[in-house]
Amino acid sequence: MTYDRITVGPDTLEGKPCIRGLRISVETVVRLVAAGWSFDEILTEYPDLERDDITQALQYAAAATNVHHYQLREPA
């Protein structure tokens, strides 16, 4: 998957992944959703964001935490 709305730059928020070069980090968006904010509440508080920005931030965060665990043997 490509993330055309996620940008990373050394001069923007210390290189954290951001939304479209805005000073709004993926982390901020994900934390707001995790805290129970609705998309509409986030869009009201951050009017520069778009609904697709929030969706892609969640997709990016999910991909970033995609870790596979392979069990090599049965537990004792």
MIBASE-915684 format. One record per residue (C-alpha): residue number from 1; residue in three letters; y, x, z. Coordinates in Angstrom, 3 decimals. Each point is the difference from the previous one (the first is absolute). Layout:
[paro NUM; ALA; [Y; X; Z]];
...
This chain:
[paro 1; MET; [0.000; 0.000; 0.000]];
[paro 2; THR; [3.504; 1.197; -0.702]];
[paro 3; TYR; [2.791; -0.500; 2.468]];
[paro 4; ASP; [3.137; -0.388; -2.076]];
[paro 5; ARG; [2.025; -1.314; 2.939]];
[paro 6; ILE; [-0.901; 2.805; 2.419]];
[paro 7; THR; [2.046; 3.183; -0.194]];
[paro 8; VAL; [-0.085; 3.259; 1.904]];
[paro 9; GLY; [2.853; 2.462; 0.008]];
[paro 10; PRO; [0.718; 2.936; 2.307]];
[paro 11; ASP; [3.580; -1.198; 0.513]];
[paro 12; THR; [-0.895; -3.603; 0.827]];
[paro 13; LEU; [-1.237; -0.747; 3.520]];
[paro 14; GLU; [-1.475; 3.494; 0.367]];
[paro 15; GLY; [-2.431; -0.567; -2.854]];
[paro 16; LYS; [-1.565; -3.190; 1.342]];
[paro 17; PRO; [-1.209; -2.503; -2.601]];
[paro 18; CYS; [2.821; -2.474; -0.641]];
[paro 19; ILE; [0.580; -3.124; -2.007]];
[paro 20; ARG; [1.676; 0.693; -3.376]];
[paro 21; GLY; [2.066; 2.890; 1.332]];
[paro 22; LEU; [1.606; -2.222; 2.617]];
[paro 23; ARG; [0.234; 1.263; 3.528]];
[paro 24; ILE; [-2.664; -2.509; 1.022]];
[paro 25; SER; [-3.330; 1.648; 0.696]];
[paro 26; VAL; [-3.439; -1.386; -0.721]];
[paro 27; GLU; [-0.671; 0.545; 3.694]];
[paro 28; THR; [2.872; -2.312; 0.960]];
[paro 29; VAL; [-1.250; -2.770; -2.257]];
[paro 30; VAL; [-3.583; 0.321; 1.219]];
[paro 31; ARG; [1.092; -0.005; 3.647]];
[paro 32; LEU; [2.062; -3.154; -0.549]];
[paro 33; VAL; [-2.975; -1.793; -1.557]];
[paro 34; ALA; [-2.248; 1.240; 2.824]];
[paro 35; ALA; [2.521; -1.341; 2.520]];
[paro 36; GLY; [-0.368; -3.448; -1.522]];
[paro 37; TRP; [3.076; -0.160; -2.225]];
[paro 38; SER; [-0.404; -2.218; -3.039]];
[paro 39; PHE; [0.927; 1.234; -3.455]];
[paro 40; ASP; [2.984; -2.365; 0.066]];
[paro 41; GLU; [1.231; 1.406; 3.327]];
[paro 42; ILE; [-0.241; 3.550; -1.335]];
[paro 43; LEU; [1.825; -0.933; -3.204]];
[paro 44; THR; [2.776; -1.653; 2.007]];
[paro 45; GLU; [0.416; 3.032; 2.261]];
[paro 46; TYR; [-0.289; 2.494; -2.896]];
[paro 47; PRO; [1.652; -1.710; -2.995]];
[paro 48; ASP; [-0.535; 3.027; -2.278]];
[paro 49; LEU; [-3.751; -0.523; 0.210]];
[paro 50; GLU; [-2.008; -2.204; -2.322]];
[paro 51; ARG; [-3.218; -1.859; 0.730]];
[paro 52; ASP; [-1.939; 2.408; -2.266]];
[paro 53; ASP; [1.345; 2.935; 2.063]];
[paro 54; ILE; [-1.654; -1.378; 3.115]];
[paro 55; THR; [-3.273; -0.669; -1.781]];
[paro 56; GLN; [-0.101; 3.480; -1.485]];
[paro 57; ALA; [0.889; 1.618; 3.346]];
[paro 58; LEU; [-3.028; -1.718; 1.535]];
[paro 59; GLN; [-2.218; 1.052; -2.901]];
[paro 60; TYR; [1.241; 3.596; 0.300]];
[paro 61; ALA; [-0.638; 0.054; 3.752]];
[paro 62; ALA; [-3.490; -1.433; -0.482]];
[paro 63; ALA; [-0.807; 2.656; -2.595]];
[paro 64; ALA; [1.382; 2.732; 2.253]];
[paro 65; THR; [-2.380; -1.018; 2.774]];
[paro 66; ASN; [-3.036; -0.380; -2.240]];
[paro 67; VAL; [-2.521; 2.229; 1.744]];
[paro 68; HIS; [-3.700; -0.087; -0.703]];
[paro 69; HIS; [-2.509; 0.744; 2.709]];
[paro 70; TYR; [-3.472; 1.042; -1.081]];
[paro 71; GLN; [-2.736; -0.146; 2.573]];
[paro 72; LEU; [-2.274; 2.954; -0.576]];
[paro 73; ARG; [-2.774; -1.028; 2.378]];
[paro 74; GLU; [-1.003; -2.852; 2.233]];
[paro 75; PRO; [1.562; 0.061; 3.463]];
[paro 76; ALA; [-2.306; 1.155; 2.810]];
